[in-house]
Amino acid sequence: MAASLNISLQDQLDRITQNTRALVQPERLAISEKATENLFNTCIEDLILKAGAQAPAFTLEDALTRKPVNSVDLLALGPLVVNFFRGRWDPYCVTELEAWRDLHSDLRKSGALFIAISPQTTRQNSFTLEQHGLPYPLLSDPGAALAEQFGIAHTIPRDLRRYYQSILINVPFNNAGLSYHNATEASWRLPLPAVFVIDSNNTIVFSEAHADFRVRPEPVDIFAALEI
């Protein structure tokens, strides 16, 4: 088993949070903190598909091949670990994707497949794949439509949109190739960062997502769900 499985992903993410708090003005951070609190208060976590539920079927475009990938075909090859991430602009997501990059060979030895899904365009997913040397498929979920079926989609509120714009994070461009001025509501949709494990019967056997984007499932718990 890879040594990186013994390294806590959450510890790595907490260091990002600590560094951010040291560098960013408290009044600016407060906007993001309030948005996270408001999202949690919508009770979105109660809507997340739980273990025991049937997973939604999907067909999404792959960043590497530019061809559609079907969940039925993937599940015919073995259990599926599905990671939903927000985008290449989020350092928490990048850290999580790289953690799974380092664990990928161990996951494959178990017979499981790993895929990562975001609302990014295929082009942006391709940049993510290349920049971080990811060995697994990245699939595009326009408008977070599949994330909605998993119970994890939400729309960025207007005050947080202005905050992202002020720090030059262009979510509409990343998600749909649009500018701030012609952005659609769908281009402001994001998933909660989440991991689902789906068995060969299309049943979810592990489910974890959080309204707080700074919190992610530990890979060791996903490996345990796969009984590795």
HELIX and SHEET records of a PDB file:
HELIX    1   1 ALA A    3  ASN A    6  5                                   4    
HELIX    2   2 LEU A    9  LEU A   23  1                                  15    
HELIX    3   3 PRO A   26  ASN A   41  1                                  16    
HELIX    4   4 ILE A   44  LEU A   47  5                                   4    
HELIX    5   5 SER A   71  LEU A   75  1                                   5    
HELIX    6   6 PRO A   91  LYS A  109  1                                  19    
HELIX    7   7 THR A  122  HIS A  132  1                                  11    
HELIX    8   8 PRO A  142  ALA A  144  5                                   3    
HELIX    9   9 ALA A  145  GLN A  149  1                                   5    
HELIX   10  10 ARG A  158  SER A  166  1                                   9    
HELIX   11  11 VAL A  171  ALA A  176  1                                   6    
HELIX   12  12 ALA A  186  TRP A  188  5                                   3    
HELIX   13  13 PRO A  219  ALA A  225  1                                   7    
SHEET    1   A 7 PRO A  68  ASN A  70  0                                        
SHEET    2   A 7 THR A  59  ASP A  62 -1                                        
SHEET    3   A 7 LEU A 138  SER A 140 -1                                        
SHEET    4   A 7 LEU A 113  SER A 118  1                                        
SHEET    5   A 7 LEU A  80  PHE A  84  1                                        
SHEET    6   A 7 ALA A 194  ILE A 198 -1                                        
SHEET    7   A 7 ILE A 204  ALA A 209 -1                                        
SHEET    1   B 2 ALA A 153  THR A 155  0                                        
SHEET    2   B 2 ARG A 189  PRO A 191 -1                                        
END                                                                             
